[in-house]
Amino acid sequence: MNQSLTLLELNRFVREVVKNNFPDTYWVRAETSDVRRNANGHCYLEFIEKDPVTQNIVARARGVIWANTFRLLESYFQSQTGTAFTSGMGVLVRVSVEFHEQYGYSLTVVDIDPSFTIGEMARNRMLVIRRLEEEGVLRLNKELPIPDVCNRIAVISSATAAGYGDFLHQLASNPFGLIFYTKLFPAAMQGENSEASIIAALEKIYENRDMFDAVAIIRGGGATSELNCFDSYPVATNCAQFPLPIVTGIGHERDVTVLDMVAHTSVKTPTAVAEFFIDHQAESLARITDLQQRLVSIARQAISRENSELALLSKDVYHHSIAFLSKQNSEIGNVVFMLRAYSQKQLDTLRQEHKEQVVRFRNAVEHVIRIEKHRIENAAQYFEMVSPKNVLKRGYTITVQNGKIVTSATSLVENECIETIFSDGKATSEIKNIEKWKI
Amino acid sequence: MENMTYSQARKELEEIVRSIESGELDVDKLTEKVKHAGELIAFCKEKLTKADEDLQRMLDEIA
């Protein structure tokens, strides 16, 4: 049976049918996915459609934009939307429907309507913002205070971005001599991974949140500007609820991204982020300098006031002292006069007493002398009277034997000689008889 | 002073300046307060302008 077809024959048939039934080009609304560009400048991608509620993909088609078309569309799209043509965008494209025997079904893009994408992005942003608002987190980061000393800054940036270098240079060359400490948490700021990589960087900072005062999310210097990740709900909700104030400088032409809306402060460029931190610190420094100047001027005033009061006081003290001294002087004069008079009187009394004492003493001494003289005279008479000479005169004699006075008869021996001494001579006698008496 | 935060130091400094400006201090207290205020000013300025190498090293060591 010659009823069967080869695959090629079938595909050729399908191709013919498609070609005949889709002779025109058609405006199609879809979301881009897996957008890539090959070496020849052709752009390959997937068009998808998601169920708005479940977000499940409900339609899919391969797409291609040939290099000569893509060159024109790309720059036009970017100038209109402020963002590069990339994955995850809602687009309105004019396509021709193709079927290729070998590659199958695909859509070839011949035109694009950027205003639709702008609308889609705005709508998408609105949805994200509304969700954040409903969850009550939209303004959380904005409400965080920026501390007085805000100089430990966690930086989320691509390590090689020119904007990162600008940021560091700006901080380091601030004219106030302010010190900043920075730590880079590298993240891909564009491309498929940017969303996940920014969130990972935030998580790492969160783990070390005590070591930082603020977060800077910066981007700049890259060729293409792709902002999808800055409108994404996961990045926005992470930033909104981050415990440190976030300052963004993601350099783009378009008005504002969701990230800019939730961040504490949003400025255009990395350099401007640095300026923000410098200004803040400079203000803190100025406040201290102001307090210092006030202190110096008040202290000076106080000292000069005290000085003049002191001068007045010392003048007072001088006058009072002089008056006091002269009063004291005259009082002392009086006292001296009185003292002198009193002393004189005392002296006179003492002198008188002394004189009387001398007289009394002399009388007493004379009396004693008289008595003693008399006593001596009596003694002399007595001694005169009892002297051996006078005793001998009165008839007493002294008996001596062998040169010794004999006072007792016991020592005498008969027939020995004794001497008898008289007042005017002596006699030697021989003892004839000894008669001893009991006394 | 070592354990003081910048905010505490600044608050105390403002308090001192206010009390001196109100003229409620005698000379002895004034001298003492001005001396302390000077220390607080130095402390605050140092926080803002003097590099703490240990701190930067700690940040560099975060993996």
Chai-1 contact restraints between the chains, C-beta under 6 A:
chainA,res_idxA,chainB,res_idxB,connection_type,confidence,min_distance_angstrom,max_distance_angstrom,comment,restraint_id
A,D148,B,Y6,contact,1.0,0.0,6.0,A-B,restraint_1
A,D148,B,S7,contact,1.0,0.0,6.0,A-B,restraint_2
A,V149,B,Y6,contact,1.0,0.0,6.0,A-B,restraint_3
A,V149,B,K47,contact,1.0,0.0,6.0,A-B,restraint_4
A,G177,B,T49,contact,1.0,0.0,6.0,A-B,restraint_5
A,L178,B,L48,contact,1.0,0.0,6.0,A-B,restraint_6
A,L178,B,T49,contact,1.0,0.0,6.0,A-B,restraint_7
A,I179,B,T49,contact,1.0,0.0,6.0,A-B,restraint_8
A,I179,B,A51,contact,1.0,0.0,6.0,A-B,restraint_9
A,Y181,B,L55,contact,1.0,0.0,6.0,A-B,restraint_10
A,Y181,B,Q56,contact,1.0,0.0,6.0,A-B,restraint_11
A,Y181,B,L59,contact,1.0,0.0,6.0,A-B,restraint_12
A,K183,B,L59,contact,1.0,0.0,6.0,A-B,restraint_13
A,N208,B,I62,contact,1.0,0.0,6.0,A-B,restraint_14
A,Q281,B,L48,contact,1.0,0.0,6.0,A-B,restraint_15
A,L285,B,L48,contact,1.0,0.0,6.0,A-B,restraint_16
A,I288,B,C44,contact,1.0,0.0,6.0,A-B,restraint_17
A,I288,B,K45,contact,1.0,0.0,6.0,A-B,restraint_18
A,L291,B,L13,contact,1.0,0.0,6.0,A-B,restraint_19
A,L291,B,V17,contact,1.0,0.0,6.0,A-B,restraint_20
A,Q292,B,I41,contact,1.0,0.0,6.0,A-B,restraint_21
A,R294,B,V17,contact,1.0,0.0,6.0,A-B,restraint_22
A,L295,B,V17,contact,1.0,0.0,6.0,A-B,restraint_23
A,L295,B,A37,contact,1.0,0.0,6.0,A-B,restraint_24
A,I298,B,I20,contact,1.0,0.0,6.0,A-B,restraint_25
A,I298,B,E21,contact,1.0,0.0,6.0,A-B,restraint_26
A,A299,B,V34,contact,1.0,0.0,6.0,A-B,restraint_27
A,A302,B,L30,contact,1.0,0.0,6.0,A-B,restraint_28
A,E306,B,V27,contact,1.0,0.0,6.0,A-B,restraint_29
